[in-house]
Amino acid sequence: MTTLPKIKVLATGGTIAGSSASSTEMTGYQAGTLGVDLLLSAVPGIQKIVDISGEQISEIDSCNMTEEIWFKLANKLNALLADDEITGVVITHGTDTMEETAYFLNLVLNSSKPVVLVGAMRPATAISADGPLNLLNAVKIAIHPDSIGQGVLVTMNDEIHSARDVTKTNTFMVNTFKATELGILGYIINGEVKYYRATTRKHTTNVDLPLEHITELPQVEIIYAHANQNRILIDAAVESGAKGIIYAGMGNGSIHCNAEAALIDAAKQGVIVVRSSRAGNGVVVTTNPFWDENNFVKSDTLNPQKARILLALALTQTNKPEEIQKMFSEY
């Protein structure tokens, strides 16, 4: 008798587990109402390809994601992935913060086994709900040998994405998740997993950001650049105890002149300042040597929300800008 690969599904809530009074209602539904067993029962034939079981981690709308849930997920995953019987793990998740959870896990998990995050843009009760097929695809990715060593993955709409590169780009379309500049890793074509590229950045087993003995992350805030900006929010972040600030600058991480002095003052007080960009694509590099002289870190291609995660984890290990810059260049 052939032994089926063993997959664990960790459910956190989200639209994939959402329900509405009407099958034509695509907004205004309640997220996270359906349990993991119901999600699995909606996928025809899944029991024929894997030995699968589920566990409910949370039942939230992912816009309410917390670091407590992240820590719970990471600890659970590291324990599961250390089990020789487990082939891989699938995480059902709301789409609003899925890219953030995926990137956090990409930095803290200590296994090369596949971990795949999956969600839906239509609630489970909707006509043409995308959740069941997305979940089936996630399971197929998690058991595919080519998924080993790829880092944490995200799948939606028949595509396979790297946790580092993918982002949500549309408020309601099913093809919302994209790595518009760096590209997808592969597809699920007629049920078959096909990879076409791999990420070059360090992840999982090649990252030295252990969670042992850490119960919370340092406070890191995102400040969004805009015309006619002042220093009020930057000063407030510092006064509230922020250890790091992600400045979502214009273009190539450009800093408004009214904000520049506040960020320099913050850096002099030991707050790590990272220049990111609100542009959505591109690499943040040196344009003004004065910012480098004041130890501002460059985010490379990480968007502000992912830069916040890397900086928070980095600050658990060091507060030296040059060491943190190295992490942004490698991770």
N, C-alpha and C positions, 0 to 999 in steps of 0.2 A: 504493500500500500504506500502510495506517494505521500510524503509529509508536506503539508502546505506551509508556505512561509507565514510566520507569526507577526501580525501587525497590531499595535495598540493605537487606539484613537483617543486623543485627549480633547474634550470639548470645552470651549470657553464661552459659548453663546454666539451672538452676532446674527446677522440677517439670515445666514444659512439655517439657523434654528428659529427663525422668526415666523410669526403667524399673524393673519389678518382675518377680519370678518368676511372679506370679499376676495375672490380669486383674481379679480382684476385690479386690486389695489396694490401698487408697487411702492407707495410711500405711506407714512403714517401707521405702519404696522408696529407690533411689539417685538423687539429683538430678543433672542435668547430664551424663548419660552418652551421650546421643544427639547427633550432630553436626547442624549447621544444614542440610545437604543432606537428611538424613532428615526433619527437621521440614518442609521445603518439599515433599518428595515425598508427605507425608501429607495435603496440601491439594489436593483434586481441582479441576482446571481453573484453578489460579492462573496458570499460564503463558499462558492465553488472555487475561487481562486486564492483565498487567504484564510488562515485561521485568525479571525478578527474579534476583538473585544473592545469595549469603550469604557471610559471613565470621565465623569463630569468634574471639571476643575473649577469652573465658574459658570454663571448664567447671566452674562452682562451684555449690554450694548458696548461695542469695543471703544466708543468714544469715551467710556468711563474706565479704560484700562489703567491699572495701577502697577507700581513696581512690586508690590506684595504678590500679585498674581504672577508677575515675571519670575520672581524668586521661586515661587511654588512650582511653576512650570519647569524652570531650569533644574531644580533639585530632583523633581520627578523624572525628568528626561534623562539626566545623568545616571540615575539608578536603573531605569528601564534599559538604556542603551548598553549598560554593563552586563546585562543578562544575555548569555550566549544564545538563548532561544529566540530572542527578539530580532527580527530582520530590520525593522524600521518603525517609525512613529509618524502618525498623521495628527495634525492639530487643526480642529475646526475653529474658525476665528472670524470675528467681524472685520469688514474691510477698512474701516476708518483708521485703525492703528495697526493693521496686520503687518505692514512693512516695518514698523518700529519693533514689534515683538519679534519678528523674524530676524532683524539685524541684531537685536540684543542677544538672542539665542545663538546666532552665528559667531558671536564673540566669546561666549561663555561655556558652550558645550564642549565636552572632552571626548568626542567620538566621531569616527568617520562614517558611521551608519547613517542612512538617509533619515532626515527629518523634513517633513513637508507640511507647510501651512496652506490651508485652503478655506475659501469662503464663498459667498454668493452675493449677487447684487439684487436678486429677487427673493422675497421670503418663500419659505417652504410651501406655503398655501397658494402661491400665485400660479397662474397659467404660465407654462414654460419656465418653471422654476429651474434655475441653473445649478442649484446645490447638488442634487444627486449625481449628475454627470461629473461635476467638478470633484466630488468626493471619490467617485470611482477612479478618476484619473489620478488623484493624489495617492490612492492605494497602489495603483499600477506603477507610479513613479517610485514609491517607497520600497517596492520589492524588486525593482530593476537593478541589475548589477552595476550598470553605468552610473547610477545615482550615488554610489559609494564614493566618498571623498569630495563631493561637490559642494559641501557646506550646506547650510540650511536653505531650503528651496521654497518657492511660492508658486502655486499653480492656480490659474483661473483661465477660462475661455480657451482650453486646449493648448495653453502655453506653459513652458517651464521657465521660471525666472530665478536668478540669484537674489538672495535676501539683501545683499549689499546694494544692488543696482536698481531694483524694482521700486516703483512708486505708484500711488493711486493718482490718476490723471483726470478722471471725470466723475461727476457727482452721482450719476445713475446708470451709465451704459455698462453692459456686461464685459466689454473689452477695456475696462478702466485701468487695469494694471499693465504698466509698460516700463521698459528700460529704453527709453526713446533714443538715447544717444549710444549707449554701450551694447544694447541688443539683448534679445532673449537667449537662453541656453539651448532651448529645443522645443519640440512640439509633442503632442500626443495625437498621432494620425491614425484614424480608424482603430483606436484602442491600443496602438503600438507606440511605445516611448522611443523617441529619437532625439539624441543630443547632437548639436552642431558646434558648440564651443564650450569653454569652461572659464570661470573667473580666474584672474591671475593674482588676486589679493588674498592675503592670509586669512584663514578662518578656522574655527573650531579647534582642532588639535594643534594648529600652528600659532595659536594666539595665547599669550601669557597674561590673562586677566582673570585669575581664579576668584570664585565667589566664597571660598571658605572663610569663615569668621566675619563675613560682611552681612550685616542685617539691613542696611539701607544705603542708598546711593547719595553722594553729595548733591547739593542743590545746584542745578544748572538751568539758567533761564535763556529763552530765545527772545531777542529784541529785533523787531522787523523794521527795516529801513524804509523811509518814505520822504517825500518832499516836505520841506518846512519842519523837519524833525527837531526836537529839543532833547535835553538830557534827562528829563524827569524819570522816565521808565528805567534808564540805566542806573541812575542814582538809587532809585527805589529797590532795584534788584540787589545792589550791593548792600544797602542798609538792611534788607531782609535776610541777609546771610548767604547770598549766592557765592559759591566757590568758583563758578565759571559762567561765562556769558557767550552765547552764540549770537553773533551779529549777522542777521540775514540781510546782507548788503545788497546794493543795487549793482547790476552787471557783475564785474569781476570782484565782488566783495567790496565795492566802494562804500566809503563811510561818509555820511553827511557831516559837514564841518561843525555843526552844532552838537553832534554826538561824539566827535573825535576826542575832545578834551575829557569828556566823561569816561570814555573807554580807557584813555591813558591813565586817568586817576585811578580807575578800578584796577588796572594792571599793576600800578605802583603799590596798591594795597594787597597784592598777592592773588587777585582774581585772574584766572586764565581767560583770555579773550580769544575767541576763534572767529575768524572771518569766513563766513559762508556766503551763499548767494540766494536771492529770491527768484533768480532767473529761471531755474528749473533744469538747466543743462549747463555743462561746461566745467572747466577746472578753475579753481580759485588759485591764482599765483601772485607773486610779488608785482605790484605796480607802483607802490609808494614805499621806498626803503625806510622811511620814517616809521611806518607801522611795524616793520620787522625789527627796527631798533628798539621799539617798545614791547617786544616779545609777543606780538600778536601771532597766533597760530593760523595757518591756512588750512581750510577744510578739504582741499583736493576736490574730488567730485561729490562728496557727501552733501546731501541736502540738509537744511537746518535741523530737521527732526532727528535725522540719523547722526549728525554731528553732535547733537546734545547727548545721545546715548554713549557714543564713543568717549566723549569728554568726561562724562560722569564716571564711566568705568575706569578711564585712565587716572582720574583723580583719586581713586582708591589705592593706586600704586605710587603715584608721584605727583608733585606740583611743579616740576621743572618744565618750562615751555619747550626746550629743545627735545626732551624725551617724549613729550606729548606730540610734538610735530612729527617725530619719527613714526609714532603709531598711526597718525593720520596719513602718512605717506605709504605705509605698509598694509593697513587694514581697510 
